Amino acid sequence: MAETPFFSQRPKVELPYLGSPRSENGNNPRKLDIDGDRVRNGLAQLVLTLVKLLHELLERQAIRRMDSGSLTEEEIERLGLTLMQQAEELDRLRDVFDLKDEDLNLNLGPLGRLL
């Protein structure tokens, strides 16, 4: 029996008709009330989480390369200094946006925590 592609197995979803975009009093019921500060902080949290993830991946790769002996002493020194400066900048930006370290750790549900 031939396998059916995953996307063709998904059920079709029909969206309800929402009617006119304007209500009787002239307001737009679809208009979102967005708090600019909340959006800015949420975006900063997402970006800093991704940057922290990349930083940790770089640290792990650096440790693997050091353990394998593929780096010179000078390269190890430069790499360590760069990673230290990167970590300090992450801490500084986290403070600017009033975020705690645990704020940069997303919960991925059944997969667990990101970092």
N, C-alpha and C positions, 0 to 999 in steps of 0.2 A: 504494500500500500504506500503510495507517495505521500510525503509529509506536506502539510499545508503551511505556508509561511506564517509566522507568528502574528504579523499585523493583520492578516485577513481573518484571524480567529477572534479578533476583538469585536465586541458588540457595538453596533451603531448607536450613537447617542443623539437624540433630537433635543435641541434647545427650545424652551417655551418661548412663545411670542411675548415680548415685553410691552407691547403697545406703543403708544406715542412717546417720544422722548421727553415731552413736556406734560406735566400734570395740569389739573384744572387751575391751580394757582400760579401757573407759569414757571414753577421750579423744575429743574431737570433732575428726576429721581435717579438717574444713572451717574450723576456727577459724584465723584469721590471727594470726601473731605480729607485731604492729605496734609499731615503735619510735616512741614519742611525739615524741622530739626530731627524728627523721628526717622524720616527717610534718609537724611544725611548720615545719621549715626548708624542706621541699619546697613547702609552701603559701606560705610567705613569698617564696620564689624566684618562684613563679608570679605572685603578686600584684604583686610589685615589677617583674617583667618587663612585665606589662600596664600598670602605672603609668608605667614608663619609655617604653613605646611611645606612650602617650597624651601624655606630656611632649614627646617628639620630634615628634609630629604637631602639637601646639600651637606649638612653636617654628617649624616650617615654615610653618604658617598665618600666624604673626606676621610672619615675613620676607616672605611674599607680600603681606600687607596693608601693610607698611612700604614695600615696593618700588612698590606701586600708588599710594601717596600717600593712602590712605584713613584714615590715623591722624594725629592731632595730635601735636605734640611731647610734650605731657603724657601722652597715651595710650601713646606709645612708651616713655616713661620708666617708667610704671607697669607696663606689660607686661614690660619688661626686668627690672625689680626682682622681679616676681612669678615669672618664669621662673627667675631666679637663685636665689630662695629655694626654689623647688620642686626644683631640681637639688641644692641643699645638703641638703635633707631626704631626697631619694633616696639621696645618698651616706651620710648619717647612718644611715638604716635598713639600707642594705647592710652597713655596718660592724657594726651591732647583730646582724645575722644571719650575720656572718662570710662574706659573699658577695663575690666579685670582680666587676668590671664584665662580664667575659666570661660569668659565670654567669647574667646576665640576658639572654643572647642565645640563644634557642632555635634548634635545628637543625630545620628543617622539611623535611628530606629533599631531594627533587628541587627544591623551591622555594628552597632555600638557607637562609641565616641570617635570623632575624626582623629584627634591627636591624643 
